Amino acid sequence: MNAANSRTPSTGTKGLDEVFLQRRSIRAFSPEPLTQSEIDTLFEAARWAPSSNNSQPWKFVYATDGPQRGRLNSLLRPGNQSWATAAPLLAFLVARKGNSEGRVFRTNQFDSGAAWMSLAIQAARMGIATHAMGGIEIDDVYEELGLSRDEYDVMVGIAIGRQGDPASLADDLREREAVPSDRMPLNDVVSKLK
Ligand SMILES: Cc1cc2nc3c(=O)[nH]c(=O)nc-3n(C[C@H](O)[C@H](O)[C@H](O)COP(=O)(O)O)c2cc1C
């Protein structure tokens, strides 16, 4: 992530670890491959996420190149395919709904979100960008990954890599890339119970 298009701390962010502002869902990825050691570290961060009863319901399936990567690329909706196929790694995150003893994991999606965010924050610390995508072909993901709807919720695709040149993007995406997203005011999402 370079300084030019990172978010600047503003009022209300005092004391906040800068990694939360550095992390951005960029679309201009450099094709430079990630090392296996970097990849392992990212998934290791996800592995240490908290989960209900330590159920760890997340599963990541990834590919970097070759026919496997082509298979995963084809699971993205066209709008996401237009930029995410340039990222050196594409992962899909699915959430197990329960275990073989019949226990239902009620918070499987919440827990898997924690794993994704752990990965994203670890990546930001390493200067690696991540971009989650809900725009995926859900039916095709179940089929391609050989997963049953009874056992798994398909969550997101995740593009991972280093920041590249925004000039590689189509005009509309390049313009969006230049403007980091903002957030609702804290008071809109947090209230102290009276
Ligand atoms: C569950 C989820 C699904 C998302 N789906 C898409 C998507 O399909 N395509 C896309 O370009 N961005 C997608 N995003 C990225 C969001 O638009 C982005 O996180 C949000 O605008 C905030 O921007 P930031 O991540 O740069 O802070 C998704 C993010 C999440 C967490």
The ligand as a Tripos MOL2 file, in Angstrom:
@<TRIPOS>MOLECULE
LIG
   31    33     1     0     0
SMALL
NO_CHARGES

@<TRIPOS>ATOM
      1 C1        -18.4560   -9.7120    2.3300 C.3       1 LIG1
      2 C2        -17.8830   -8.7010    1.3600 C.ar      1 LIG1
      3 C3        -18.2460   -8.7650    0.0250 C.ar      1 LIG1
      4 C4        -17.6890   -7.8540   -0.8850 C.ar      1 LIG1
      5 N1        -17.9600   -8.0060   -2.2290 N.ar      1 LIG1
      6 C5        -17.3070   -7.2490   -3.1350 C.ar      1 LIG1
      7 C6        -17.4250   -7.5130   -4.5320 C.ar      1 LIG1
      8 O1        -18.0950   -8.4660   -4.9620 O.2       1 LIG1
      9 N2        -16.7420   -6.7180   -5.3770 N.ar      1 LIG1
     10 C7        -15.9660   -5.6820   -4.9550 C.ar      1 LIG1
     11 O2        -15.3600   -5.0110   -5.7810 O.2       1 LIG1
     12 N3        -15.8070   -5.4210   -3.6160 N.ar      1 LIG1
     13 C8        -16.4500   -6.1780   -2.7080 C.ar      1 LIG1
     14 N4        -16.2610   -5.9610   -1.3570 N.ar      1 LIG1
     15 C9        -15.4180   -4.8570   -0.8830 C.3       1 LIG1
     16 C10       -16.2460   -3.7530   -0.2070 C.3       1 LIG1
     17 O3        -16.9210   -3.0110   -1.1830 O.3       1 LIG1
     18 C11       -15.3100   -2.8940    0.6410 C.3       1 LIG1
     19 O4        -14.7990   -3.6850    1.7120 O.3       1 LIG1
     20 C12       -16.0130   -1.6830    1.2410 C.3       1 LIG1
     21 O5        -16.4340   -0.8040    0.2250 O.3       1 LIG1
     22 C13       -15.1110   -0.9160    2.2070 C.3       1 LIG1
     23 O6        -13.9170   -0.5500    1.5670 O.3       1 LIG1
     24 P1        -12.4930   -0.9590    2.1390 P.3       1 LIG1
     25 O7        -12.4850   -2.4770    2.2650 O.co2     1 LIG1
     26 O8        -11.5000   -0.4610    1.1290 O.co2     1 LIG1
     27 O9        -12.3420   -0.3210    3.4830 O.co2     1 LIG1
     28 C14       -16.8090   -6.8400   -0.4450 C.ar      1 LIG1
     29 C15       -16.4550   -6.8020    0.9190 C.ar      1 LIG1
     30 C16       -16.9700   -7.7080    1.8050 C.ar      1 LIG1
     31 C17       -16.5320   -7.6640    3.2560 C.3       1 LIG1
@<TRIPOS>BOND
     1     1     2 1
     2     2     3 ar
     3     2    30 ar
     4     3     4 ar
     5     4     5 ar
     6     4    28 ar
     7     5     6 ar
     8     6     7 ar
     9     6    13 1
    10     7     8 2
    11     7     9 ar
    12     9    10 ar
    13    10    11 2
    14    10    12 ar
    15    12    13 ar
    16    13    14 ar
    17    14    15 1
    18    14    28 ar
    19    15    16 1
    20    16    17 1
    21    16    18 1
    22    18    19 1
    23    18    20 1
    24    20    21 1
    25    20    22 1
    26    22    23 1
    27    23    24 1
    28    24    25 2
    29    24    26 1
    30    24    27 1
    31    28    29 ar
    32    29    30 ar
    33    30    31 1
@<TRIPOS>SUBSTRUCTURE
     1 LIG1         1 GROUP 0 **** ****
